[in-house]
Amino acid sequence: MMIKMTSWRKRLQPLMDSGKGALVVLLLSLLTGCGEDPTQLLETARFEEQQNNLLHAQELYEQIIRDHPDSPQAQTAKERMAELRKAPMGKIAP
């Protein structure tokens, strides 16, 4: 019997299969602990960019813009989103 994996599990399965399970657990701990604070969300999004997890970084930036539109972090998120859209894949400026 085959169980359908959720989207995040599909992305993490190669890491689990390659023996990097500890890294996956650490990342999940960081992500679940980020809460709704725009500063923590922004830090996590930047970390995701550094790890080349651009889809998740974009999702976090969108969450910041949606949930905290008047915050300084929302302005930073908008700037990072613009950079992500302009840059070729794998060539994101810090």
Buried (B, 14 or more C-beta within 10 A) or exposed (E): EEEEEEEEEEBBEEBEEEEBEEBBEEBEEBBEEBEEBBBBBBBBBBBBBEEEBBEBBBEBBBBBBEEBEEBEBBEBBBEBBEEBEEEEEEEBEE
